[in-house]
Amino acid sequence: MKNMDVYYTIVQNTSLKDMPKWFKATSLLLFTAIVSLILAMCTMLFMYGPNMVIRYGY
């Protein structure tokens, strides 16, 4: 399956199908940015987590 086929499948099966193109692009870009940030944070946590000192308090 090509990348554009995946894009069209995602758009057709969500509420984005009736939205303008700029809104579709913005929402998919935002989703991609959030997922990338989460993956980067998980990677950093696995790499540096054992060496971290976490203190709970007020």
BELFEN-V872227 format. One record per helix or strand of 2 or more residues. SS is the DSSP state (A for helix, B for strand). FROM is the first residue (numbers start at 1). TO is the last residue. If there is no record, write none. Layout:
# BELFEN-V872227
SS	FROM	TO
SS	FROM	TO
This chain:
# BELFEN-V872227
A	3	12
A	15	18
A	21	51
